[in-house]
Amino acid sequence: MVAGEKVLQMIGISPLTAKKIKRFRSIRRGYWSLVVFALLVFLSLFAELLVNNRAIVVSYNGRLYFPTYGNMIPGSVFGLDYEYETNYRQLAKKFRAEQDGNWIVMPPVPYGPYENDLSAGRYPPTPPSFSQKHYLGTDTSGRDVLARLVYGFRTAILFSLALLAITYVTGIIIGCAMGYWGGLFDLLLQRIIEVWSNIPVLYVIIIISSLLVPSFVILLVIMACFGWVSRTWIMRTVTYKEREREYVLAARALGASDLRIVLSHIIPNTVSIIITFVPFSIAEGIIALTSLDYLGFGLPPPTPSWGELLHQGWTNMDAWWIVCSVVVALVLTLTLVTFIGEAIREAFDPKMHTTYE
């Protein structure tokens, strides 16, 4: 037995699940897509260390400062003649000119997602410039496109994951209840869900957006209220099938409660079906938020958003770097998620036992 299988058994993963994981790893395209996607998500969670107008470390007169995750530090602390927040790019130039032992470490992209960098004699948007460290140029407000992309990616991922958690928990609970108890309870919920699913989600968002400013939480609640329906139908179908299996009948004969049967037997045996839809649900969340932001019904400006950048690119076709950056980022992200979803579906499909080289 290889070391990886021993580790999986030590953390309580069954041999059958371990076999599925091994099969997933054999699908190289999906496995490496998962590695790259996980790395991108991890880096986005610490985006302030990579893309930020605040310094990571400042050494001034023998004392270290860490502005990135700390409070605002006025310029007077570093010998500058103002009390508002320090401009660390200017401070870096000052330290290099003085050469008196003070130093500063800036992020690779020294611009924040909300910062307007307006150059004298140039009207935004400006094209990519390595000398100015605007690697993907600026948008129509003079904000760094790369900074907006990175923070917009983090917003989209957090929104998708939160939406995924809420809709899956709701859909699994309601779907299992409908499939397990059936009868009048199932018929009543079917009629309610059919009516509920016919409500136009976009119109609801438009109405709410006209009454108040949509926030991250408000959009999440609205999307979650309608996103659980498809998960419910899936869980209802598989629960209907599993409740007639011999192991469920045996558990019921031994006196197991309905809650224990559902939690300990039915859900664990349907987890492969649940997992296969997870990557595609993440893609749906990213597309939904991007679409709403593009139409102007999403997150309020100046929140970093891929949809808002797409809208800028559409209204300013001469600024090709804006739309190209967003399209490439969207295609890359959705391609990775699609490859992951296909590999998971292939690996967890009990009818498929092909090993990919």
C-alpha positions as a Markdown table, in Angstrom:
| # | Residue | x | y | z |
|---|---|---|---|---|
| 1 | Met | 0.0 | 0.0 | 0.0 |
| 2 | Val | 1.4 | 3.4 | -1.0 |
| 3 | Ala | 1.9 | 6.2 | 1.5 |
| 4 | Gly | -1.0 | 8.2 | 0.0 |
| 5 | Glu | -3.5 | 5.4 | 0.6 |
| 6 | Lys | -2.3 | 5.0 | 4.2 |
| 7 | Val | -2.8 | 8.7 | 4.8 |
| 8 | Leu | -6.3 | 8.6 | 3.4 |
| 9 | Gln | -7.2 | 5.6 | 5.7 |
| 10 | Met | -5.7 | 7.4 | 8.7 |
| 11 | Ile | -8.0 | 10.4 | 8.2 |
| 12 | Gly | -11.1 | 8.1 | 7.9 |
| 13 | Ile | -11.6 | 7.9 | 4.2 |
| 14 | Ser | -12.9 | 4.5 | 3.0 |
| 15 | Pro | -11.0 | 2.4 | 0.5 |
| 16 | Leu | -13.8 | 3.0 | -2.2 |
| 17 | Thr | -13.5 | 6.8 | -1.8 |
| 18 | Ala | -9.7 | 6.5 | -1.8 |
| 19 | Lys | -10.0 | 4.6 | -5.1 |
| 20 | Lys | -12.1 | 7.4 | -6.6 |
| 21 | Ile | -9.6 | 10.0 | -5.4 |
| 22 | Lys | -6.8 | 8.0 | -7.0 |
| 23 | Arg | -8.8 | 7.8 | -10.2 |
| 24 | Phe | -9.3 | 11.6 | -10.1 |
| 25 | Arg | -5.5 | 12.1 | -9.8 |
| 26 | Ser | -5.0 | 9.9 | -12.8 |
| 27 | Ile | -7.0 | 12.4 | -14.9 |
| 28 | Arg | -4.1 | 14.8 | -15.3 |
| 29 | Arg | -6.0 | 17.6 | -16.9 |
| 30 | Gly | -8.5 | 17.8 | -14.1 |
| 31 | Tyr | -6.0 | 17.2 | -11.3 |
| 32 | Trp | -3.6 | 19.9 | -12.4 |
| 33 | Ser | -6.5 | 22.3 | -13.1 |
| 34 | Leu | -7.5 | 21.7 | -9.4 |
| 35 | Val | -4.0 | 22.5 | -8.3 |
| 36 | Val | -3.8 | 25.7 | -10.3 |
| 37 | Phe | -7.3 | 26.8 | -9.3 |
| 38 | Ala | -6.6 | 26.1 | -5.6 |
| 39 | Leu | -3.4 | 28.1 | -5.9 |
| 40 | Leu | -5.2 | 31.1 | -7.5 |
| 41 | Val | -7.8 | 31.0 | -4.7 |
| 42 | Phe | -5.2 | 30.8 | -2.0 |
| 43 | Leu | -3.2 | 33.7 | -3.5 |
| 44 | Ser | -6.4 | 35.8 | -3.9 |
| 45 | Leu | -7.1 | 35.4 | -0.1 |
| 46 | Phe | -3.7 | 37.2 | 0.5 |
| 47 | Ala | -4.0 | 39.6 | -2.4 |
| 48 | Glu | -2.9 | 42.5 | -0.2 |
| 49 | Leu | 0.6 | 41.1 | -0.2 |
| 50 | Leu | 0.8 | 41.0 | -4.0 |
| 51 | Val | -1.4 | 43.8 | -5.2 |
| 52 | Asn | -1.7 | 46.8 | -2.9 |
| 53 | Asn | -0.7 | 50.5 | -2.5 |
| 54 | Arg | 0.4 | 49.8 | 1.0 |
| 55 | Ala | 3.9 | 48.6 | 1.7 |
| 56 | Ile | 4.5 | 45.1 | 3.1 |
| 57 | Val | 7.4 | 46.2 | 5.4 |
| 58 | Val | 8.9 | 49.6 | 6.1 |
| 59 | Ser | 12.2 | 50.0 | 8.0 |
| 60 | Tyr | 12.6 | 53.6 | 9.2 |
| 61 | Asn | 15.2 | 54.7 | 11.7 |
| 62 | Gly | 15.7 | 51.2 | 13.0 |
| 63 | Arg | 12.0 | 50.4 | 13.5 |
| 64 | Leu | 9.9 | 48.1 | 11.4 |
| 65 | Tyr | 6.4 | 48.9 | 10.3 |
| 66 | Phe | 3.9 | 46.5 | 8.7 |
| 67 | Pro | 1.2 | 48.7 | 7.0 |
| 68 | Thr | -0.5 | 46.0 | 4.9 |
| 69 | Tyr | -2.9 | 44.6 | 7.5 |
| 70 | Gly | -2.5 | 47.3 | 10.1 |
| 71 | Asn | -4.0 | 50.7 | 10.7 |
| 72 | Met | -3.4 | 53.8 | 8.6 |
| 73 | Ile | 0.0 | 55.3 | 9.2 |
| 74 | Pro | 0.3 | 59.1 | 8.5 |
| 75 | Gly | 3.1 | 60.4 | 6.4 |
| 76 | Ser | 4.5 | 62.4 | 9.4 |
| 77 | Val | 5.6 | 59.1 | 11.0 |
| 78 | Phe | 8.2 | 58.7 | 8.2 |
| 79 | Gly | 9.3 | 62.3 | 8.1 |
| 80 | Leu | 6.8 | 63.5 | 5.5 |
| 81 | Asp | 4.9 | 66.8 | 5.7 |
| 82 | Tyr | 1.3 | 65.5 | 5.8 |
| 83 | Glu | -1.0 | 63.7 | 8.2 |
| 84 | Tyr | -3.0 | 61.6 | 5.8 |
| 85 | Glu | -2.0 | 58.1 | 4.8 |
| 86 | Thr | 1.5 | 57.6 | 3.5 |
| 87 | Asn | 2.1 | 57.3 | -0.2 |
| 88 | Tyr | 4.4 | 54.4 | 0.0 |
| 89 | Arg | 5.5 | 54.6 | -3.7 |
| 90 | Gln | 6.7 | 58.1 | -3.1 |
| 91 | Leu | 8.3 | 57.0 | 0.2 |
| 92 | Ala | 10.2 | 54.3 | -1.6 |
| 93 | Lys | 11.6 | 56.9 | -4.0 |
| 94 | Lys | 12.5 | 59.1 | -1.1 |
| 95 | Phe | 14.4 | 56.3 | 0.7 |
| 96 | Arg | 16.3 | 55.4 | -2.5 |
| 97 | Ala | 17.3 | 59.0 | -3.0 |
| 98 | Glu | 18.5 | 59.5 | 0.6 |
| 99 | Gln | 20.3 | 56.2 | 1.0 |
| 100 | Asp | 20.5 | 56.6 | 4.7 |
| 101 | Gly | 19.7 | 52.9 | 5.6 |
| 102 | Asn | 15.9 | 53.1 | 5.5 |
| 103 | Trp | 14.2 | 50.7 | 3.2 |
| 104 | Ile | 10.8 | 49.6 | 2.1 |
| 105 | Val | 9.3 | 46.4 | 0.5 |
| 106 | Met | 6.4 | 47.0 | -1.8 |
| 107 | Pro | 4.0 | 44.4 | -3.4 |
| 108 | Pro | 4.8 | 43.4 | -7.0 |
| 109 | Val | 1.8 | 45.5 | -8.1 |
| 110 | Pro | 2.0 | 48.7 | -6.0 |
| 111 | Tyr | -1.5 | 49.8 | -6.6 |
| 112 | Gly | -4.8 | 49.3 | -4.8 |
| 113 | Pro | -8.1 | 48.4 | -6.5 |
| 114 | Tyr | -9.7 | 51.7 | -5.5 |
| 115 | Glu | -6.8 | 54.0 | -6.2 |
| 116 | Asn | -6.9 | 56.5 | -9.0 |
| 117 | Asp | -3.4 | 57.0 | -10.5 |
| 118 | Leu | -3.8 | 60.0 | -12.8 |
| 119 | Ser | -0.7 | 61.0 | -14.8 |
| 120 | Ala | -0.1 | 64.5 | -15.8 |
| 121 | Gly | -1.0 | 65.1 | -19.5 |
| 122 | Arg | -2.6 | 61.7 | -20.0 |
| 123 | Tyr | -6.3 | 61.0 | -19.8 |
| 124 | Pro | -7.4 | 57.5 | -18.6 |
| 125 | Pro | -7.6 | 54.8 | -19.6 |
| 126 | Thr | -3.9 | 54.3 | -20.2 |
| 127 | Pro | -2.3 | 51.3 | -22.0 |
| 128 | Pro | -0.1 | 48.7 | -20.2 |
| 129 | Ser | 3.2 | 50.2 | -18.9 |
| 130 | Phe | 5.9 | 48.2 | -17.2 |
| 131 | Ser | 7.8 | 51.4 | -16.3 |
| 132 | Gln | 4.8 | 52.6 | -14.3 |
| 133 | Lys | 4.0 | 49.0 | -13.1 |
| 134 | His | 0.6 | 49.1 | -14.7 |
| 135 | Tyr | 1.1 | 45.7 | -16.2 |
| 136 | Leu | -2.5 | 45.6 | -17.7 |
| 137 | Gly | -3.0 | 49.3 | -18.0 |
| 138 | Thr | -5.6 | 51.4 | -16.2 |
| 139 | Asp | -9.4 | 51.7 | -16.6 |
| 140 | Thr | -11.5 | 54.8 | -17.3 |
| 141 | Ser | -11.0 | 56.1 | -13.8 |
| 142 | Gly | -7.2 | 55.6 | -13.7 |
| 143 | Arg | -7.4 | 52.5 | -11.5 |
| 144 | Asp | -5.0 | 49.6 | -12.2 |
| 145 | Val | -6.7 | 46.9 | -14.2 |
| 146 | Leu | -4.7 | 44.0 | -12.7 |
| 147 | Ala | -5.5 | 45.1 | -9.2 |
| 148 | Arg | -9.2 | 45.2 | -10.1 |
| 149 | Leu | -9.0 | 41.8 | -11.7 |
| 150 | Val | -7.3 | 40.2 | -8.7 |
| 151 | Tyr | -9.7 | 41.6 | -6.1 |
| 152 | Gly | -12.7 | 41.0 | -8.5 |
| 153 | Phe | -11.6 | 37.4 | -8.7 |
| 154 | Arg | -11.6 | 37.1 | -4.9 |
| 155 | Thr | -15.0 | 38.7 | -4.7 |
| 156 | Ala | -16.4 | 36.3 | -7.3 |
| 157 | Ile | -14.9 | 33.2 | -5.7 |
| 158 | Leu | -16.1 | 34.1 | -2.2 |
| 159 | Phe | -19.6 | 34.9 | -3.6 |
| 160 | Ser | -19.6 | 31.5 | -5.5 |
| 161 | Leu | -18.5 | 29.5 | -2.5 |
| 162 | Ala | -21.0 | 31.2 | -0.1 |
| 163 | Leu | -23.8 | 30.7 | -2.7 |
| 164 | Leu | -22.7 | 27.0 | -3.1 |
| 165 | Ala | -22.8 | 26.3 | 0.6 |
| 166 | Ile | -26.2 | 27.9 | 1.1 |
| 167 | Thr | -27.9 | 26.3 | -1.9 |
| 168 | Tyr | -26.4 | 22.9 | -1.4 |
| 169 | Val | -27.3 | 22.7 | 2.3 |
| 170 | Thr | -30.9 | 23.9 | 1.6 |
| 171 | Gly | -31.3 | 21.7 | -1.5 |
| 172 | Ile | -29.9 | 18.6 | 0.3 |
| 173 | Ile | -32.2 | 19.1 | 3.3 |
| 174 | Ile | -35.4 | 19.7 | 1.3 |
| 175 | Gly | -34.6 | 17.1 | -1.4 |
| 176 | Cys | -33.8 | 14.4 | 1.2 |
| 177 | Ala | -37.0 | 15.1 | 3.1 |
| 178 | Met | -39.1 | 15.0 | -0.1 |
| 179 | Gly | -37.5 | 11.8 | -1.4 |
| 180 | Tyr | -37.5 | 10.0 | 2.0 |
| 181 | Trp | -41.0 | 10.7 | 3.2 |
| 182 | Gly | -42.7 | 11.2 | -0.1 |
| 183 | Gly | -46.5 | 11.1 | -0.2 |
| 184 | Leu | -48.5 | 14.2 | 0.4 |
| 185 | Phe | -45.5 | 16.0 | 1.8 |
| 186 | Asp | -43.6 | 15.4 | -1.4 |
| 187 | Leu | -46.6 | 16.5 | -3.6 |
| 188 | Leu | -47.2 | 19.7 | -1.7 |
| 189 | Leu | -43.5 | 20.7 | -1.9 |
| 190 | Gln | -43.4 | 19.9 | -5.6 |
| 191 | Arg | -46.2 | 22.3 | -6.3 |
| 192 | Ile | -44.6 | 25.0 | -4.1 |
| 193 | Ile | -41.2 | 24.5 | -5.9 |
| 194 | Glu | -42.8 | 24.6 | -9.3 |
| 195 | Val | -44.4 | 28.0 | -8.5 |
| 196 | Trp | -41.3 | 29.3 | -6.9 |
| 197 | Ser | -39.0 | 28.3 | -9.8 |
| 198 | Asn | -41.2 | 30.3 | -12.3 |
| 199 | Ile | -40.4 | 33.6 | -10.5 |
| 200 | Pro | -38.1 | 35.6 | -12.8 |
| 201 | Val | -34.9 | 36.1 | -10.7 |
| 202 | Leu | -33.6 | 39.0 | -12.8 |
| 203 | Tyr | -36.8 | 41.0 | -12.4 |
| 204 | Val | -36.6 | 40.5 | -8.6 |
| 205 | Ile | -33.0 | 41.8 | -8.6 |
| 206 | Ile | -34.0 | 44.8 | -10.7 |
| 207 | Ile | -36.9 | 45.7 | -8.4 |
| 208 | Ile | -34.7 | 45.4 | -5.3 |
| 209 | Ser | -31.9 | 47.4 | -6.9 |
| 210 | Ser | -34.3 | 50.2 | -7.6 |
| 211 | Leu | -35.4 | 50.3 | -3.9 |
| 212 | Leu | -31.9 | 50.0 | -2.3 |
| 213 | Val | -28.3 | 49.6 | -3.1 |
| 214 | Pro | -27.5 | 45.9 | -3.6 |
| 215 | Ser | -24.7 | 44.6 | -1.4 |
| 216 | Phe | -22.7 | 41.4 | -1.3 |
| 217 | Val | -25.1 | 39.9 | 1.3 |
| 218 | Ile | -28.3 | 41.1 | -0.4 |
| 219 | Leu | -27.3 | 39.6 | -3.8 |
| 220 | Leu | -26.2 | 36.4 | -2.0 |
| 221 | Val | -29.6 | 36.1 | -0.3 |
| 222 | Ile | -31.5 | 36.7 | -3.5 |
| 223 | Met | -29.5 | 34.2 | -5.6 |
| 224 | Ala | -29.6 | 31.6 | -2.8 |
| 225 | Cys | -33.4 | 32.0 | -2.5 |
| 226 | Phe | -33.7 | 30.7 | -6.1 |
| 227 | Gly | -30.6 | 28.6 | -6.5 |
| 228 | Trp | -31.5 | 25.7 | -4.3 |
| 229 | Val | -34.3 | 24.4 | -6.5 |
| 230 | Ser | -32.1 | 22.4 | -9.0 |
| 231 | Arg | -30.2 | 20.8 | -6.1 |
| 232 | Thr | -33.5 | 19.8 | -4.5 |
| 233 | Trp | -34.7 | 17.9 | -7.6 |
| 234 | Ile | -31.4 | 16.0 | -7.8 |
| 235 | Met | -31.5 | 15.0 | -4.1 |
| 236 | Arg | -35.1 | 14.1 | -4.2 |
| 237 | Thr | -34.5 | 11.7 | -7.1 |
| 238 | Val | -31.5 | 10.0 | -5.6 |
| 239 | Thr | -33.1 | 9.7 | -2.2 |
| 240 | Tyr | -36.2 | 8.0 | -3.7 |
| 241 | Lys | -33.8 | 5.5 | -5.2 |
| 242 | Glu | -31.6 | 5.0 | -2.1 |
| 243 | Arg | -34.5 | 4.7 | 0.4 |
| 244 | Glu | -35.5 | 1.3 | -1.1 |
| 245 | Arg | -32.0 | -0.2 | -0.9 |
| 246 | Glu | -31.4 | -3.2 | 1.3 |
| 247 | Tyr | -29.0 | -1.3 | 3.7 |
| 248 | Val | -31.7 | 1.3 | 4.4 |
| 249 | Leu | -34.3 | -1.4 | 5.0 |
| 250 | Ala | -31.9 | -3.2 | 7.3 |
| 251 | Ala | -31.1 | 0.0 | 9.2 |
| 252 | Arg | -34.9 | 0.7 | 9.6 |
| 253 | Ala | -35.4 | -2.9 | 10.8 |
| 254 | Leu | -32.7 | -2.4 | 13.4 |
| 255 | Gly | -34.6 | 0.5 | 14.8 |
| 256 | Ala | -32.5 | 3.4 | 13.4 |
| 257 | Ser | -34.3 | 6.7 | 13.3 |
| 258 | Asp | -35.2 | 8.5 | 10.1 |
| 259 | Leu | -32.7 | 11.2 | 10.8 |
| 260 | Arg | -29.9 | 8.7 | 11.4 |
| 261 | Ile | -30.8 | 6.8 | 8.2 |
| 262 | Val | -30.7 | 10.0 | 6.2 |
| 263 | Leu | -27.5 | 11.4 | 7.7 |
| 264 | Ser | -25.5 | 8.2 | 8.2 |
| 265 | His | -26.7 | 6.1 | 5.2 |
| 266 | Ile | -28.4 | 8.0 | 2.4 |
| 267 | Ile | -26.4 | 11.2 | 2.2 |
| 268 | Pro | -23.0 | 9.4 | 2.4 |
| 269 | Asn | -24.0 | 7.1 | -0.4 |
| 270 | Thr | -25.2 | 10.0 | -2.6 |
| 271 | Val | -22.1 | 12.2 | -2.0 |
| 272 | Ser | -20.6 | 11.2 | -5.3 |
| 273 | Ile | -23.5 | 12.7 | -7.2 |
| 274 | Ile | -23.4 | 15.9 | -5.0 |
| 275 | Ile | -19.7 | 16.4 | -5.6 |
| 276 | Thr | -19.8 | 16.1 | -9.3 |
| 277 | Phe | -22.0 | 19.2 | -9.5 |
| 278 | Val | -19.8 | 21.4 | -7.2 |
| 279 | Pro | -17.3 | 22.8 | -9.8 |
| 280 | Phe | -20.1 | 23.6 | -12.3 |
| 281 | Ser | -22.0 | 25.4 | -9.5 |
| 282 | Ile | -18.9 | 27.5 | -8.7 |
| 283 | Ala | -18.8 | 28.4 | -12.4 |
| 284 | Glu | -22.5 | 29.3 | -12.3 |
| 285 | Gly | -21.9 | 31.6 | -9.4 |
| 286 | Ile | -19.0 | 33.4 | -11.1 |
| 287 | Ile | -21.0 | 33.9 | -14.3 |
| 288 | Ala | -24.1 | 35.1 | -12.4 |
| 289 | Leu | -22.2 | 37.8 | -10.4 |
| 290 | Thr | -20.3 | 38.9 | -13.5 |
| 291 | Ser | -23.5 | 39.1 | -15.5 |
| 292 | Leu | -25.3 | 41.2 | -12.9 |
| 293 | Asp | -22.4 | 43.5 | -12.5 |
| 294 | Tyr | -22.2 | 43.9 | -16.3 |
| 295 | Leu | -25.9 | 44.9 | -16.5 |
| 296 | Gly | -25.5 | 47.3 | -13.6 |
| 297 | Phe | -27.6 | 45.4 | -11.1 |
| 298 | Gly | -24.7 | 43.8 | -9.1 |
| 299 | Leu | -22.3 | 45.1 | -6.6 |
| 300 | Pro | -22.2 | 48.9 | -6.2 |
| 301 | Pro | -19.3 | 50.8 | -7.6 |
| 302 | Pro | -16.4 | 51.2 | -6.9 |
| 303 | Thr | -16.4 | 47.5 | -5.8 |
| 304 | Pro | -13.8 | 45.5 | -7.9 |
| 305 | Ser | -15.8 | 43.4 | -10.4 |
| 306 | Trp | -15.2 | 41.6 | -13.6 |
| 307 | Gly | -18.6 | 42.5 | -14.9 |
| 308 | Glu | -17.9 | 46.2 | -14.3 |
| 309 | Leu | -14.6 | 45.9 | -16.2 |
| 310 | Leu | -16.4 | 44.1 | -19.0 |
| 311 | His | -18.9 | 47.0 | -19.2 |
| 312 | Gln | -16.0 | 49.5 | -19.3 |
| 313 | Gly | -14.3 | 47.5 | -22.1 |
| 314 | Trp | -17.6 | 47.4 | -24.1 |
| 315 | Thr | -18.1 | 51.1 | -23.8 |
| 316 | Asn | -14.4 | 51.9 | -24.6 |
| 317 | Met | -13.4 | 49.6 | -27.4 |
| 318 | Asp | -10.3 | 51.6 | -28.0 |
| 319 | Ala | -9.0 | 50.4 | -24.6 |
| 320 | Trp | -8.5 | 46.9 | -25.8 |
| 321 | Trp | -6.4 | 45.9 | -22.7 |
| 322 | Ile | -9.5 | 46.2 | -20.5 |
| 323 | Val | -11.8 | 43.8 | -22.3 |
| 324 | Cys | -8.9 | 41.5 | -23.3 |
| 325 | Ser | -7.8 | 41.2 | -19.6 |
| 326 | Val | -11.2 | 40.3 | -18.4 |
| 327 | Val | -12.0 | 37.9 | -21.2 |
| 328 | Val | -8.7 | 36.0 | -20.7 |
| 329 | Ala | -9.3 | 35.9 | -16.9 |
| 330 | Leu | -12.9 | 34.6 | -17.4 |
| 331 | Val | -11.9 | 32.0 | -20.0 |
| 332 | Leu | -9.0 | 30.7 | -17.9 |
| 333 | Thr | -11.1 | 30.5 | -14.7 |
| 334 | Leu | -14.1 | 28.8 | -16.3 |
| 335 | Thr | -11.8 | 26.4 | -18.2 |
| 336 | Leu | -10.1 | 25.3 | -15.1 |
| 337 | Val | -13.4 | 24.8 | -13.3 |
| 338 | Thr | -14.8 | 22.9 | -16.2 |
| 339 | Phe | -11.8 | 20.5 | -16.4 |
| 340 | Ile | -12.1 | 19.9 | -12.6 |
| 341 | Gly | -15.8 | 19.2 | -12.9 |
| 342 | Glu | -15.3 | 16.8 | -15.8 |
| 343 | Ala | -12.6 | 14.9 | -13.9 |
| 344 | Ile | -14.6 | 14.7 | -10.8 |
| 345 | Arg | -17.6 | 13.4 | -12.7 |
| 346 | Glu | -15.4 | 10.8 | -14.4 |
| 347 | Ala | -13.7 | 9.7 | -11.2 |
| 348 | Phe | -16.8 | 9.4 | -9.1 |
| 349 | Asp | -19.0 | 7.7 | -11.8 |
| 350 | Pro | -19.4 | 4.1 | -10.6 |
| 351 | Lys | -19.8 | 2.9 | -14.2 |
| 352 | Met | -16.5 | 4.4 | -15.3 |
| 353 | His | -13.2 | 2.8 | -14.3 |
| 354 | Thr | -10.9 | 4.2 | -17.0 |
| 355 | Thr | -7.4 | 5.3 | -16.0 |
| 356 | Tyr | -6.1 | 8.3 | -17.8 |
| 357 | Glu | -2.4 | 8.7 | -18.5 |
